[in-house]
């Protein structure tokens, strides 16, 4: 016996998301930077040390912790990039 169509109960079919084209291979870039890679924990330790020395240089005056950290972060990142660019 055929089923009756009920206009009140429409069933919508869900579509699977479309597949995107594969991104271009980034392997050469990763390989070029692999020897100069610094572990995130090592980077954080370098930044903490530089921030400590910045605070020590100004006499550990309170209220400048964030500025010290950001300046130390920029300094460490610049040194790491110079090391990467030099090779």
C-alpha positions in Angstrom: 0.0 0.0 0.0 1.5 3.4 -1.0 2.3 5.9 1.7 0.2 9.1 1.7 2.0 12.4 1.4 1.6 14.6 4.4 2.4 18.3 3.6 2.8 19.1 7.2 5.6 16.7 7.9 8.3 17.5 5.4 11.7 15.9 5.8 14.7 17.9 4.8 17.8 16.1 3.7 21.0 17.3 5.2 24.0 17.6 2.9 27.5 16.8 3.9 29.8 19.8 3.9 31.8 20.4 0.7 35.3 19.4 0.6 37.8 22.1 0.1 40.8 21.9 -2.2 44.0 20.8 -0.5 46.2 23.7 0.6 49.6 24.0 -1.1 52.3 22.0 0.5 54.2 24.0 3.2 56.9 21.4 3.7 59.8 23.4 2.2 59.1 26.3 4.6 58.9 24.0 7.6 62.1 22.2 6.6 63.9 25.5 6.2 63.0 26.6 9.7 63.4 23.2 11.4 67.0 23.5 12.5 66.3 26.9 14.2 63.1 25.9 15.9 62.8 26.9 19.6 60.5 25.0 21.9 57.7 27.1 23.3 58.8 26.4 26.8 62.4 27.5 26.0 61.0 30.6 24.4 58.9 31.4 27.5 62.0 30.8 29.7 64.1 33.2 27.5 61.3 35.8 27.7 61.0 35.4 31.5 64.7 35.8 31.9 64.9 39.0 29.7 61.8 40.4 31.6 63.6 39.7 34.9 66.7 41.6 33.8 64.6 44.5 32.6 62.8 44.7 35.9 66.2 44.4 37.8 67.6 47.2 35.7 64.8 49.6 36.7 65.0 48.6 40.4 62.0 46.3 40.4 59.6 49.2 40.6 56.0 47.8 40.7 53.5 48.5 37.9 55.7 47.8 34.9 55.5 43.9 34.8 53.4 43.8 31.6 55.5 46.3 29.8 58.7 44.4 30.8 57.2 41.2 29.6 56.1 42.6 26.2 59.4 44.3 25.6 61.3 41.1 26.5 59.0 39.2 24.2 59.7 41.5 21.3 63.5 41.4 22.1 63.6 37.6 22.2 61.5 37.2 19.1 63.7 39.6 17.2 66.8 37.7 18.2 65.2 34.4 17.2 64.3 35.8 13.8 67.8 37.1 13.3 69.1 33.7 14.0 66.7 32.2 11.5 67.4 34.8 8.8 71.1 34.4 9.2 71.2 30.7 8.3 
